[in-house]
Amino acid sequence: MPWTCARMAGGALVATIATVVTAVPASAQPATPSPKDPGVGASTVVACGVSYPAKDPSGWHRFPANTVTLRSGPSNSCIQTGQGMHDQLAQYLCYTPGEGGTWTFLRNASTGEQGWVRDDLLSGGGSQVPCEDNPPPAFVNPS
C-alpha cells in the first residue's frame, strides 16, 4: 500500500513515498473488493477541510428529495459547508472512503458551495470516479 509522508525541512516541504509489497500465493488472495468498498476496519483517519479538482465527467445530477448537508470532509463530524435541495443540481467531482461508507465531493450549481455528501444519500450512489488512484480505507479517530 503506497503512503506519503510530508514534513517541513528548512522551510521546504519534503515528501517521501514508500510502497510495501507482500507476496501472497494466488490461492490465498482475498476476494477483490468493490471499487467503492469503504474499507471496514481500516486505520486511516478522516480529515476535514479536504477538496479535490473535478475528475468526474458525468455531468449534473439532481439532489435527492430530502435536503442534504454538504460537509468540509467525508465525515459527519466535519463542519457544514452548505446544503443541497431537491430543486438544485449537483456536479459530482469525485469520491473517497469516509465515515460510514464512501462520500462524494460535489459542487452545488445553484449556490457554488462545495462539500462532501455520503454516497447513499445521492442519486446514482454518488460519483463513480475516485479522488485518488489508491485511496486509503477510512476510519474516524474517536479522540
C-alpha atoms as a printed R data frame, in Angstrom:
    type eleno elety resid chain resno       x       y       z
1   ATOM     1    CA   MET     A     1   0.000   0.000   0.000
2   ATOM     2    CA   PRO     A     2   1.617   3.299  -1.056
3   ATOM     3    CA   TRP     A     3   1.729   6.051   1.517
4   ATOM     4    CA   THR     A     4   3.058   9.569   1.592
5   ATOM     5    CA   CYS     A     5   4.695  11.392   4.464
6   ATOM     6    CA   ALA     A     6   5.228  15.146   4.212
7   ATOM     7    CA   ARG     A     7   7.128  17.400   6.611
8   ATOM     8    CA   MET     A     8   8.775  20.786   6.653
9   ATOM     9    CA   ALA     A     9  12.582  20.774   6.487
10  ATOM    10    CA   GLY     A    10  14.378  24.120   6.466
11  ATOM    11    CA   GLY     A    11  11.343  25.916   5.009
12  ATOM    12    CA   ALA     A    12  10.893  23.375   2.192
13  ATOM    13    CA   LEU     A    13   8.213  20.711   2.012
14  ATOM    14    CA   VAL     A    14   9.814  17.279   1.884
15  ATOM    15    CA   ALA     A    15   7.684  14.309   0.807
16  ATOM    16    CA   THR     A    16   8.550  10.656   0.959
17  ATOM    17    CA   ILE     A    17   6.603   7.970  -0.850
18  ATOM    18    CA   ALA     A    18   7.003   4.340   0.141
19  ATOM    19    CA   THR     A    19   5.416   1.163  -1.150
20  ATOM    20    CA   VAL     A    20   5.170  -2.024   0.858
21  ATOM    21    CA   VAL     A    21   4.837  -5.213  -1.158
22  ATOM    22    CA   THR     A    22   3.888  -8.543   0.357
23  ATOM    23    CA   ALA     A    23   3.972 -11.780  -1.620
24  ATOM    24    CA   VAL     A    24   0.911 -13.973  -1.112
25  ATOM    25    CA   PRO     A    25   0.195 -17.188  -3.008
26  ATOM    26    CA   ALA     A    26  -2.580 -16.741  -5.599
27  ATOM    27    CA   SER     A    27  -4.790 -19.247  -3.764
28  ATOM    28    CA   ALA     A    28  -4.599 -17.113  -0.594
29  ATOM    29    CA   GLN     A    29  -5.552 -13.809  -2.279
30  ATOM    30    CA   PRO     A    30  -8.685 -12.247  -0.738
31  ATOM    31    CA   ALA     A    31 -11.669 -11.509  -2.944
32  ATOM    32    CA   THR     A    32 -11.342  -8.210  -4.809
33  ATOM    33    CA   PRO     A    33 -13.480  -5.609  -3.007
34  ATOM    34    CA   SER     A    34 -15.970  -3.491  -4.876
35  ATOM    35    CA   PRO     A    35 -14.446  -0.257  -6.255
36  ATOM    36    CA   LYS     A    36 -16.353   1.761  -3.644
37  ATOM    37    CA   ASP     A    37 -15.620  -0.558  -0.684
38  ATOM    38    CA   PRO     A    38 -15.273   1.772   2.344
39  ATOM    39    CA   GLY     A    39 -12.562  -0.398   3.908
40  ATOM    40    CA   VAL     A    40 -14.281  -1.506   7.097
41  ATOM    41    CA   GLY     A    41 -11.870  -1.930   9.999
42  ATOM    42    CA   ALA     A    42  -9.102   0.139   8.430
43  ATOM    43    CA   SER     A    43  -6.942   2.658  10.232
44  ATOM    44    CA   THR     A    44  -6.731   5.831   8.133
45  ATOM    45    CA   VAL     A    45  -8.059   8.940   9.884
46  ATOM    46    CA   VAL     A    46 -10.650  11.018   8.008
47  ATOM    47    CA   ALA     A    47  -9.589  14.647   7.538
48  ATOM    48    CA   CYS     A    48 -11.869  17.680   7.321
49  ATOM    49    CA   GLY     A    49 -11.091  20.624   5.018
50  ATOM    50    CA   VAL     A    50 -10.246  18.330   2.104
51  ATOM    51    CA   SER     A    51 -11.065  19.230  -1.503
52  ATOM    52    CA   TYR     A    52 -10.208  17.883  -4.949
53  ATOM    53    CA   PRO     A    53 -10.415  19.148  -8.551
54  ATOM    54    CA   ALA     A    54 -13.211  17.883 -10.815
55  ATOM    55    CA   LYS     A    55 -12.387  14.386 -12.066
56  ATOM    56    CA   ASP     A    56 -15.883  13.044 -12.766
57  ATOM    57    CA   PRO     A    57 -17.107  13.822 -16.314
58  ATOM    58    CA   SER     A    58 -20.650  12.521 -15.640
59  ATOM    59    CA   GLY     A    59 -22.253  15.961 -15.673
60  ATOM    60    CA   TRP     A    60 -25.064  17.283 -13.484
61  ATOM    61    CA   HIS     A    61 -27.282  15.372 -11.081
62  ATOM    62    CA   ARG     A    62 -30.366  16.410  -9.111
63  ATOM    63    CA   PHE     A    63 -30.086  16.463  -5.351
64  ATOM    64    CA   PRO     A    64 -32.452  13.943  -3.688
65  ATOM    65    CA   ALA     A    65 -35.946  14.866  -2.431
66  ATOM    66    CA   ASN     A    66 -34.608  15.393   1.093
67  ATOM    67    CA   THR     A    67 -32.216  18.265   1.759
68  ATOM    68    CA   VAL     A    68 -28.624  17.019   2.173
69  ATOM    69    CA   THR     A    69 -25.834  18.663   4.139
70  ATOM    70    CA   LEU     A    70 -22.505  19.409   2.453
71  ATOM    71    CA   ARG     A    71 -19.539  18.994   4.813
72  ATOM    72    CA   SER     A    72 -15.868  20.046   4.808
73  ATOM    73    CA   GLY     A    73 -14.716  16.400   4.780
74  ATOM    74    CA   PRO     A    74 -16.070  12.849   4.409
75  ATOM    75    CA   SER     A    75 -17.436  12.623   7.971
76  ATOM    76    CA   ASN     A    76 -20.494  13.804   9.911
77  ATOM    77    CA   SER     A    77 -18.057  15.331  12.417
78  ATOM    78    CA   CYS     A    78 -16.763  17.801   9.775
79  ATOM    79    CA   ILE     A    79 -18.388  21.246   9.676
80  ATOM    80    CA   GLN     A    80 -21.276  22.093   7.356
81  ATOM    81    CA   THR     A    81 -20.305  23.993   4.202
82  ATOM    82    CA   GLY     A    82 -23.743  24.209   2.596
83  ATOM    83    CA   GLN     A    83 -26.874  22.320   1.599
84  ATOM    84    CA   GLY     A    84 -28.358  20.732  -1.480
85  ATOM    85    CA   MET     A    85 -32.119  20.849  -2.111
86  ATOM    86    CA   HIS     A    86 -34.275  18.815  -4.480
87  ATOM    87    CA   ASP     A    87 -34.703  21.656  -6.987
88  ATOM    88    CA   GLN     A    88 -30.928  22.199  -7.327
89  ATOM    89    CA   LEU     A    89 -28.266  20.494  -9.431
90  ATOM    90    CA   ALA     A    90 -25.013  18.993  -8.184
91  ATOM    91    CA   GLN     A    91 -21.795  18.468 -10.109
92  ATOM    92    CA   TYR     A    92 -20.123  15.316  -8.805
93  ATOM    93    CA   LEU     A    93 -16.353  15.871  -8.657
94  ATOM    94    CA   CYS     A    94 -15.052  12.546  -7.188
95  ATOM    95    CA   TYR     A    95 -15.491  10.158  -4.235
96  ATOM    96    CA   THR     A    96 -13.381   8.806  -1.366
97  ATOM    97    CA   PRO     A    97 -13.853   6.447   1.598
98  ATOM    98    CA   GLY     A    98 -15.137   8.184   4.706
99  ATOM    99    CA   GLU     A    99 -17.140   7.724   7.868
100 ATOM   100    CA   GLY     A   100 -19.817   5.067   7.343
101 ATOM   101    CA   GLY     A   101 -19.115   4.460   3.643
102 ATOM   102    CA   THR     A   102 -17.961   6.392   0.621
103 ATOM   103    CA   TRP     A   103 -18.530  10.137   0.160
104 ATOM   104    CA   THR     A   104 -18.768  12.296  -2.961
105 ATOM   105    CA   PHE     A   105 -17.108  15.701  -3.214
106 ATOM   106    CA   LEU     A   106 -19.510  17.903  -5.180
107 ATOM   107    CA   ARG     A   107 -20.451  21.440  -6.133
108 ATOM   108    CA   ASN     A   108 -23.951  22.866  -5.794
109 ATOM   109    CA   ALA     A   109 -24.629  24.546  -9.163
110 ATOM   110    CA   SER     A   110 -27.186  26.954  -7.664
111 ATOM   111    CA   THR     A   111 -25.084  28.264  -4.786
112 ATOM   112    CA   GLY     A   112 -21.499  27.460  -5.827
113 ATOM   113    CA   GLU     A   113 -20.931  25.758  -2.452
114 ATOM   114    CA   GLN     A   114 -18.668  22.715  -2.431
115 ATOM   115    CA   GLY     A   115 -18.632  19.895   0.075
116 ATOM   116    CA   TRP     A   116 -18.855  16.206   0.861
117 ATOM   117    CA   VAL     A   117 -22.075  14.138   0.958
118 ATOM   118    CA   ARG     A   118 -22.289  10.441   1.856
119 ATOM   119    CA   ASP     A   119 -22.951   8.457  -1.341
120 ATOM   120    CA   ASP     A   120 -26.011   6.593  -0.076
121 ATOM   121    CA   LEU     A   121 -27.794   9.965   0.162
122 ATOM   122    CA   LEU     A   122 -27.133  10.872  -3.505
123 ATOM   123    CA   SER     A   123 -28.787   9.810  -6.767
124 ATOM   124    CA   GLY     A   124 -26.904   7.070  -8.579
125 ATOM   125    CA   GLY     A   125 -24.838   6.334  -5.471
126 ATOM   126    CA   GLY     A   126 -22.734   9.491  -5.929
127 ATOM   127    CA   SER     A   127 -19.615   9.829  -8.048
128 ATOM   128    CA   GLN     A   128 -18.081   6.724  -9.607
129 ATOM   129    CA   VAL     A   129 -14.649   8.344 -10.041
130 ATOM   130    CA   PRO     A   130 -12.183   8.084  -7.116
131 ATOM   131    CA   CYS     A   131 -10.477  11.265  -5.890
132 ATOM   132    CA   GLU     A   132  -7.186   9.351  -5.578
133 ATOM   133    CA   ASP     A   133  -5.851   6.431  -7.606
134 ATOM   134    CA   ASN     A   134  -5.361   4.290  -4.473
135 ATOM   135    CA   PRO     A   135  -7.445   5.887  -1.702
136 ATOM   136    CA   PRO     A   136  -6.765   4.597   1.785
137 ATOM   137    CA   PRO     A   137  -9.643   2.973   3.674
138 ATOM   138    CA   ALA     A   138 -11.255   5.330   6.174
139 ATOM   139    CA   PHE     A   139 -11.524   5.362   9.947
140 ATOM   140    CA   VAL     A   140 -12.718   8.214  12.117
141 ATOM   141    CA   ASN     A   141 -10.426   8.912  15.060
142 ATOM   142    CA   PRO     A   142 -12.632   8.758  18.178
143 ATOM   143    CA   SER     A   143 -10.473  11.280  20.087
